[in-house]
Amino acid sequence: MALILISLNLRPALTSVAPVIQSIVEDLSLSQANAGLITTIPVLLMGLLAPLAPRLAARWSQESVLKGAMAVLTVALLLRHFSQHSFALLLLSAVLAGTAIAIAGPLMSGFIKQHFARHMGFAIAIYSVSITIGAALAVALTLPIISTFGGEWHYGLSSWGWLALATFLLLIIFLPKSTSPKLDKSILKKLPLHSFKAWLLTGFFAAQAGVFYALATWMVAHFEHVGFSISRASIMASVFMGSGILGALIMPLIAARTAKRSLLIAAVTFITTLLILAITWLPQFNPLVLVSILGVTTSGTFALALALPVLETDTPHEASQLSSMMSSFGYIIGGVTPALVGIGKDITGSYEWSFTFLAALSFCMVVIALFLPNVSKNHAT
């Protein structure tokens, strides 16, 4: 239950912003680039602070740190209730949310490795599906919540704080105390920085993070720009998130059972590349079908990125360390992508070239995947 509760909260802080990004721009008189900071700052912090997660867990236990992270996330989301006239408060909430997710995210790999050693494929699937459901709910329900409260977007953004608060309270009641052995603090400094495989996986993680967060941030605005109504554009984003549940469910299960993991990654990311190009240059061509498939492939790629630290390591600590490295460098690189898309829109006046850049970033994952067979281990379960 703890796995599901925490996972449900790891994306709404970012994806709930997508349906109202244009309203925020207009109400607070922001540029598109400044608006992109709302999602860029959390993602960057998720990279900068990720190495702290194993250290904090070694001192206070991963269970205690997960509870603390959820408390911070609750404060961050509820703070957005007061941000309707203050970009500074909105950015502060982004900083707190990014800090909480930065700590919780890497620890989840170790948590799965420790508590679900015999059912890792299933646990990873539940983990990634829960994250995807949280993201989909945030996109699908934020606008209806805003409508219920008279069109005030800060109500929609802050409403997800109540889910975080409920999760925090339930974790206090039900999350067991740590059963982790004490770690020698000297090994906490040893991120796998000299491992070629670790750098390949980090590059893969960076590219998928950049693609996903940029699409989640700007998809509604892109479809609005090409002539869709706000409600229809929001439906596109909701379908994108909702269909991702299928990819998040099946990809970890397939990856855990195949010895040709790299070919699976290459195929999924190549399809993603083609779909991004399609919604960019042919946005009126079966958009519902295209974004549905794109949701499956991008969430499937995200699930694979979550699965790899667990599947490619032997111990919970190794899983947390590899996840920390991937998160640290990956989110720093990938975190600037939403802002780059916003800057591209400001310069060119449209999203076509910015989204083409996302397609190129997606294709980088195809190239990375082709190098994985020579270094990847088979931990199929």
C-alpha positions in Angstrom: 0.0 0.0 0.0 2.9 2.4 0.8 4.3 1.8 -2.6 1.0 2.8 -4.3 0.3 5.8 -2.0 3.7 7.4 -2.5 3.7 6.7 -6.2 0.4 8.4 -6.8 1.8 11.7 -5.5 5.1 11.8 -7.5 3.7 13.5 -10.6 0.6 15.6 -9.8 2.8 18.5 -8.6 4.1 18.8 -12.2 1.3 17.6 -14.4 -1.5 19.5 -12.8 0.1 22.7 -14.1 -0.2 21.6 -17.8 -4.0 22.3 -18.3 -3.7 25.8 -16.8 -0.3 26.9 -18.0 -1.8 29.5 -20.4 -4.1 30.9 -17.6 -1.0 31.3 -15.3 0.9 33.1 -18.1 -2.0 35.5 -18.6 -3.0 36.1 -15.0 0.6 36.6 -13.8 1.8 38.4 -17.0 4.6 35.8 -17.6 6.6 34.9 -20.7 6.4 31.3 -21.9 10.0 30.8 -20.7 9.1 32.0 -17.2 6.1 29.8 -17.1 8.3 26.8 -18.0 10.2 27.4 -14.8 7.2 26.1 -12.8 8.0 22.6 -14.0 11.7 23.1 -14.8 12.7 24.1 -11.3 11.3 20.9 -9.6 12.9 18.7 -12.2 16.2 20.4 -11.8 16.0 20.0 -8.0 15.1 16.4 -8.5 18.5 16.1 -10.1 20.6 18.3 -7.8 19.2 16.8 -4.6 18.9 13.1 -5.6 22.4 12.2 -4.2 21.1 13.2 -0.7 18.5 10.5 -0.7 20.8 7.5 0.2 22.6 9.6 2.8 19.4 10.6 4.5 18.1 7.1 4.4 21.3 5.8 6.0 20.9 8.2 8.9 17.2 8.1 9.5 16.0 5.0 7.5 14.3 5.1 4.1 10.8 4.7 5.7 11.3 7.8 7.9 12.7 9.9 5.0 9.8 8.9 2.8 7.4 10.2 5.4 9.3 13.4 5.7 9.4 13.9 1.9 5.6 13.4 1.8 5.1 16.1 4.5 7.2 18.6 2.4 5.2 17.7 -0.7 2.0 18.3 1.1 3.1 21.8 2.2 4.3 22.6 -1.3 1.0 21.7 -2.9 -1.2 23.4 -0.3 0.9 26.6 -0.7 -0.3 26.9 -4.2 -3.7 28.0 -2.9 -2.1 31.4 -2.1 -0.2 31.8 -5.4 -3.0 33.2 -7.6 -1.4 36.7 -7.4 2.2 35.7 -6.7 4.7 34.1 -9.1 7.2 34.0 -6.2 4.9 31.7 -4.1 4.3 29.5 -7.1 8.1 29.2 -7.6 8.5 28.5 -3.9 6.0 25.7 -4.1 7.9 24.3 -7.1 11.1 24.4 -5.1 9.5 22.5 -2.2 7.8 20.0 -4.5 11.1 19.3 -6.3 12.9 18.8 -3.1 10.4 16.3 -1.8 10.3 14.3 -5.1 14.1 14.4 -5.4 14.4 12.6 -2.0 11.5 10.2 -2.4 12.1 9.1 -6.0 15.6 7.4 -5.7 14.6 5.7 -2.4 11.7 3.9 -4.1 14.1 1.8 -6.1 15.8 0.6 -2.9 12.4 0.2 -1.2 11.2 -2.1 -4.0 14.5 -4.0 -4.0 14.3 -4.6 -0.2 10.6 -5.4 0.2 9.7 -7.0 -3.2 12.9 -9.0 -4.0 10.9 -12.0 -5.2 8.3 -10.0 -7.3 10.3 -7.1 -8.7 8.7 -7.1 -12.1 5.3 -6.9 -10.6 6.3 -4.3 -8.0 7.9 -2.1 -10.6 4.7 -2.3 -12.7 2.6 -1.3 -9.8 5.0 1.6 -9.0 5.1 2.9 -12.6 1.3 2.5 -13.0 0.6 4.3 -9.8 2.8 7.2 -10.9 1.1 7.3 -14.3 -2.4 7.2 -12.7 -1.4 10.1 -10.4 -0.3 12.1 -13.4 -3.4 11.2 -15.5 -5.7 12.2 -12.6 -4.0 15.5 -12.2 -4.4 16.4 -15.9 -8.0 15.0 -16.1 -9.4 16.5 -12.9 -7.6 19.8 -12.5 -9.8 21.7 -14.9 -13.1 20.3 -13.5 -11.9 21.2 -10.0 -11.2 24.7 -11.3 -14.6 25.0 -12.9 -16.2 23.9 -9.6 -14.5 26.8 -7.8 -15.4 29.5 -10.3 -12.5 29.2 -12.7 -9.8 30.0 -10.2 -6.7 28.0 -11.2 -5.1 28.1 -7.8 -7.9 25.9 -6.4 -7.1 23.2 -8.9 -3.4 23.2 -8.3 -3.7 23.2 -4.5 -6.3 20.5 -4.4 -3.7 17.9 -4.9 -2.2 18.8 -1.6 -5.1 17.0 0.1 -4.2 13.8 -1.6 -0.6 14.3 -0.4 -1.9 15.0 3.1 -4.0 11.9 3.2 -1.0 9.9 2.0 1.2 11.4 4.7 -1.2 10.5 7.4 -1.7 6.9 6.1 2.1 6.4 5.9 2.4 7.4 9.6 -0.1 4.8 10.5 0.7 1.9 8.2 4.3 2.3 6.9 6.4 -0.2 8.9 9.5 0.9 10.7 12.8 0.3 8.9 14.1 -3.3 8.7 17.2 -2.1 6.7 20.6 -3.0 8.0 22.9 -0.2 9.1 25.1 1.0 6.2 28.7 1.8 6.3 28.7 5.5 5.5 31.9 5.2 3.6 30.1 3.5 0.7 27.6 6.3 0.4 30.2 8.3 -1.6 30.5 5.7 -4.2 28.1 6.5 -7.0 28.9 4.4 -10.1 30.6 7.3 -11.9 33.2 5.0 -13.6 30.6 2.7 -15.0 29.9 3.0 -18.8 26.6 1.3 -18.3 25.6 3.7 -15.5 26.3 6.7 -17.8 24.3 5.1 -20.6 21.4 4.6 -18.3 21.8 8.1 -17.0 21.7 9.5 -20.6 18.6 7.4 -21.3 16.9 8.7 -18.1 17.8 12.3 -19.0 16.3 12.1 -22.5 13.1 10.4 -21.3 12.6 12.9 -18.5 13.1 15.8 -20.8 10.7 14.5 -23.4 8.0 13.5 -20.9 8.0 16.7 -18.8 8.1 18.9 -21.9 5.1 17.1 -23.4 3.3 17.2 -20.1 3.9 20.9 -19.8 3.2 22.1 -23.4 0.9 19.6 -25.1 -2.2 21.6 -24.1 -0.7 24.8 -25.3 0.5 23.3 -28.5 -2.9 21.9 -29.5 -4.5 25.3 -28.5 -2.0 27.0 -30.7 -3.0 24.9 -33.8 -6.6 25.7 -33.3 -8.0 23.3 -30.7 -10.4 24.6 -28.0 -9.1 24.6 -24.5 -11.4 21.7 -23.6 -10.4 19.6 -26.6 -6.7 20.4 -26.0 -7.1 19.3 -22.4 -8.8 16.1 -23.6 -5.7 15.4 -25.7 -3.5 15.8 -22.6 -5.8 13.7 -20.5 -5.8 10.9 -23.1 -2.0 11.2 -23.3 -1.7 10.6 -19.5 -4.5 8.1 -19.2 -3.3 5.8 -22.0 0.1 5.8 -20.3 -1.3 3.4 -17.7 -1.1 0.6 -20.2 2.5 1.3 -21.1 3.5 1.7 -17.5 1.9 -1.7 -16.6 3.2 -3.9 -19.4 6.7 -2.5 -20.1 8.3 -3.4 -16.7 6.8 -6.9 -16.9 8.2 -7.4 -20.4 11.5 -5.9 -19.5 11.9 -8.2 -16.4 11.4 -11.3 -18.6 13.4 -10.5 -21.7 17.1 -11.0 -22.4 16.8 -8.5 -25.3 15.9 -5.5 -23.1 17.8 -3.1 -25.3 15.8 -4.0 -28.4 12.6 -3.4 -26.5 13.9 0.1 -25.5 15.0 0.9 -29.0 11.6 -0.1 -30.5 9.5 1.8 -28.0 11.6 5.0 -28.2 11.7 4.9 -32.1 7.9 4.8 -32.1 7.8 7.7 -29.7 10.0 9.7 -32.0 7.7 9.2 -35.0 4.6 10.0 -32.9 6.1 13.3 -31.7 6.8 14.3 -35.2 3.3 13.4 -36.2 1.5 15.5 -33.6 3.9 18.3 -34.4 3.6 18.6 -38.1 0.2 16.8 -38.6 -1.7 17.8 -35.5 -5.1 17.5 -37.2 -4.4 13.9 -38.4 -6.2 11.5 -36.0 -4.8 13.3 -32.9 -6.7 11.2 -30.4 -5.2 8.0 -31.8 -1.7 9.5 -32.0 -1.7 10.9 -28.4 -3.1 7.6 -27.1 -0.2 5.6 -28.6 2.2 8.3 -27.6 1.0 8.0 -24.0 1.6 4.3 -24.1 5.1 4.6 -25.4 6.3 7.6 -23.3 5.0 6.1 -20.1 6.4 2.8 -21.1 9.8 4.4 -21.5 9.4 6.1 -18.1 8.5 2.7 -16.6 11.6 1.2 -18.2 13.7 4.0 -16.8 12.3 3.3 -13.3 12.9 -0.5 -13.7 16.5 -0.4 -14.9 18.1 0.5 -11.5 16.3 -2.4 -9.9 16.9 -4.9 -12.7 20.5 -4.0 -13.2 21.7 -4.1 -9.6 22.2 -6.8 -6.9 21.3 -5.0 -3.6 18.9 -2.3 -2.4 21.7 0.1 -1.7 23.2 -0.4 -5.3 19.7 0.2 -6.7 19.3 3.4 -4.7 22.8 4.6 -5.7 22.3 3.9 -9.4 18.8 5.5 -9.2 20.4 8.5 -7.5 23.0 8.9 -10.2 20.4 8.6 -12.9 18.1 11.0 -11.2 20.9 13.5 -10.4 22.5 13.9 -13.8 19.4 12.9 -15.7 17.0 15.4 -14.2 19.5 18.2 -14.3 19.9 17.7 -18.1 16.3 16.8 -18.7 14.9 19.4 -16.4 15.8 22.3 -18.7 13.8 20.9 -21.6 10.4 22.4 -20.7 12.0 25.8 -20.5 13.8 25.3 -23.8 10.5 24.5 -25.4 9.1 27.7 -24.0 12.0 29.7 -25.2 11.7 28.1 -28.6 8.0 29.2 -28.7 8.9 32.7 -27.7 11.5 32.9 -30.5 9.7 31.2 -33.3 6.1 32.0 -32.4 5.0 28.3 -32.6 5.8 24.9 -31.1 6.8 23.1 -34.3 10.5 23.4 -34.0 10.5 23.0 -30.3 8.6 19.8 -30.6 10.9 18.7 -33.4 13.8 19.1 -30.9 11.9 16.7 -28.5 11.7 14.2 -31.4 15.5 14.4 -31.8 15.9 14.0 -28.1 13.7 10.9 -28.2 15.8 9.5 -31.1 18.9 9.9 -28.8 17.3 7.2 -26.7 17.2 4.9 -29.7 20.9 5.4 -30.2 21.6 4.8 -26.5 19.6 1.6 -26.5 21.8 0.2 -29.3 24.8 0.4 -27.0 23.2 -1.4 -24.1 23.5 -5.0 -25.2 27.3 -5.0 -24.7 27.0 -3.8 -21.1 23.6 -4.9 -19.8 23.2 -7.7 -17.4 20.2 -10.1 -17.6 18.3 -10.0 -14.3 15.2 -11.4 -15.7 12.7 -12.6 -13.1 
